[in-house]
Amino acid sequence: MTAITLAADPRAPLARRNPTVKAALLLVVSLGVILLDAPAPLLVLWLIALAVGRWAAGLRWRTLLLAQLPFLLFAVGVVSVNALTRPGEPLLDAPVHASAEGTVLGVAFALRGFVIGTGTIAFLASTPPRELMTSLVQHARLSPHYAAALLAGHRMLEAMPERWAVIRAAQAVRAPLDRRGRPRSGVGGFARSAFALLVASIRSSERIALALESRGLGDGPRTIWRPVPLTRADALLALAVPLAFAAVVAACALTLGWGAV
């Protein structure tokens, strides 16, 4: 299992913005993207999201493009399913019926995934987990119980790739060898590794829960050691993103017609 490290520049513009504001904007943009079913505005929004990830979040192009691979697999599947199952005018004269309407709709669905996924990558890369949980408690009035649980879960997810690699290496040492001298694992080996990862995660969550309880989480009001600022720049960001989203949709609608959007 290989992991992509989303290491952004801490001096990047998006890294200096309030995490709660960024999370709310990501939710608003995602809901707006779901309402679109035309490829043109979604393609423009995806290009803007790539630009935000590269220059506003400070991600390298290599990291940003590698992070698109899971969405590419999703795109291939959703385009194929919609093209082959939806009725409409045939796109190609072939033994397999692929409709033009289904292909267009599948491309739109795929671009939805790219836009939301790229925006999520930029958000995660530019937002340290501690600042996110602190801001949610401070500005979104989230209960410290849930904030601590989310932070602990995030830490566990971060450690899973390394833990998986250790488990696989340990089982490779004990596995029988094939004719070429390589360890044989097969499907059963992956199943045993997955079960070992599950057991290790449950044990880790139990230790984290005991540690939080021993530190008195939930006994009385909680204080914040390092508050996260909420500035005018965050208000400008909260205003600029919806306006930019509406401008892209309006420009595509005026260019292609409102029925295409």
N, C-alpha and C positions, 0 to 999 in steps of 0.2 A: 504494500500500500504506500503510495507516494502522496505527499501533501504539498500544497502550494502555500508558501508563506506570504501572506499579504502584509508586507512591510512597507508602509507608506512613510513619506517624509514628514516628521512631526512639525516642520515649519510650513507645510503646505496650507493653502487658504482654508480648505475644508476641514483640516485637522484642528483648526483654531475655533471652529464654530461649536455651538452648544449641542450636545448629543441628543437631547430631547427634541430640539427643533429639527435636527436632521432626521430623526426617526419618524416624526410626524410628517415631514415633507415626503419621505420615502413612502409612507403609507398612502398619502394623498395622491402622489404620482402613480403608484401601483393601482389604486382604484380607478384613476382616470384612464390608465392604459388598458385595463380590463374592458372598459366601455368602448374602445376603438376596435374596429374589425376591418380596417383598410391598411394595406401594407405601407403606403407612402408616408403618412405621419409617423407610423411606428418605426420605419427605417430612419427617418430624420431624428427621432427621439433616441434611437439606439446610438447613432453617431454622436449625438450630444452627450449621452451617458459615457461613451468611450472617452470623449474629450475631458469630461469631468473627472473620470478615473485617472487619466494620465496627468493632467495639469492641475486640477483642483485638489485631488487626493494625493498626488505625487507618486503614483504607481509607475513602475517601468512597463514599457510596451510588452516585453517578454512575459512578465507576470500577468499583465492584463489579458493578453491573448491566450495564454495557457489556461487561465480561469474561464475562458469561453468554451472550452472543450465539453464540459458536461451539458451546457446549453445547446451545443451543436448536435450532440446525440439525441437530445430531446427534440430538436428541430427536425431532424431527419425522420424520426418516428411520427411526429404529429403531422408533418406535411404528407407523408406516405399514407397514413390512415385516412386523412380527410380527402386526399385526391382519389383514393380507391373506393371509398365508401359513400361519398356524397353524390347525389344525382346532378346531372348537368350536361353541358355540351362536351363531347369528347375532346380531350386535349391532343391526343395522338392516336393514329390508326394502328392499334396494336392489339394483341390478344387480350391484354389486361386493360380494362376500362379505367381511364383516369380523367376525371372531369375538370374543366377549366375553373369552374366555380369552387370546387373543393380544393384545388391547388391554391387559388388565391386566398381562400379562407385559412388553409393550413399554413401558408406563409405568414399571414397576419398573426395566427396563434403562436407560431414559432418566434416571431419578432417580439411578441409580448414577453415571452420568456427571456429573450436577450435583454430587453430594456429593464425589466424588473431585476434580473440576475445581475446585470452590470451595475445598476444602481445600488444593489445590496452589497456588491463587492466593494464599491467605493465607500459606502457607509462603514462597513466592517473594518476596512483598511485604515480609515481616518479616525476611528473612534476607539480609544482604549477601553477595555471592559470596565475597569474601575470607574472611570469618568462617566461612562454610560449609566452604571447603576447608581452612582452618586447623584447624577443629574435627574434620573427618574424619581429618586426619593425626594430630591430637593424641589424640583420644578413640576413633575407630574404627580406628586403626592403618592407615589407607589409605596406600599408597605415594605419596611426593611426586611421582613421575612421573605417576601418574594424576590426582592433585590439580591439578597444574599444567596438564595437558592439559584437564581439565574446566573450569578457570578460563579458559583461553584460548578454549575452545569457547564458553563463555558470553559472553565479550566479543565474539566474532565474531557470535553471534546477535543481541546487542544492537545491533550496528552495521549489520546487514543492512537494516532498513527505511530508514535514511538513505541507505545505498549504493544501494538499489533506486531511491529517489526521484531521486538524482543521475543514475543511468543512464537512467531514463525521460526526465528533462528534457533530457539530452544528445541522446538519439535523437529527441526531439520537435523539436529545433532543425534536425536534418538531414532529417527526414521530409518527403515531398512534402505539399502542401496540397490539401484538397478544395475544393469549390465555395464553401464558407462561409469558407474561409481557415484552417481548423483542420488540424493535422497528422494525417495518416492513418498509423495503425500496424497495426491489425488483429491477427490471430492471429500472423502472422509477426513483427510488432514485439515482441509479448510473448515469443515464443520467442527472439528475438535478445537481449532484455533478460535473460531467464533464463540464457542461455548466458554473457553478459557477467558476470552476478553469480556464476556458478559459477567462471569463470576468475579473477575478482577474489578470491573466497574461497580458492581454491587457492593463489594467490600470497601472500595474507595468512598462511595457515597455514604456508607454507614459510618466510616471514620470521620468524614466531613460533618455529618449531622451531629455526631457526638462532640466534635470540636466546637461547633457553633453553639450547641446547648451548654457546654461547659463554660463558654465565654459570656453567657447570660443574654443571648439574643432573644429579644422579646420582653425582657424585664424592664419596663419603664420606657420613657422616650429615648430615642437615639440621637446622638450628636454627630455632626459632620466635621471631620478633621480638615479636609481640603475642599471647600465649596467650589462648584463649577460656575463660572460667571455666565450671565445672560446679558448680552450687550446690544447696542443699536445695530451692530453688524448682523447679529442673529435675526433681528426684526427685518432688516433689509433682505436677508436671504429668504425669510419666510414669505416676503412679498414678491421677490423676484422670480422664484421657482414657479409658482402657479401662473404668473403672468407669462413667463417664457413658454410654459406648457400650452397655455391658451393661444399664444401667438403662433406656435408651430401648427396646432390643429387648424386655426383660422386660415393661415397661409396655404396649407394644403387643401383646405376646403374651397378657398377662392380659386386656386389654381386648377384643381381637378373637379370641382363641383361638390356641393354638400352631400350629395347622394353617395359619393365615393368614400366619404369619411364616416 
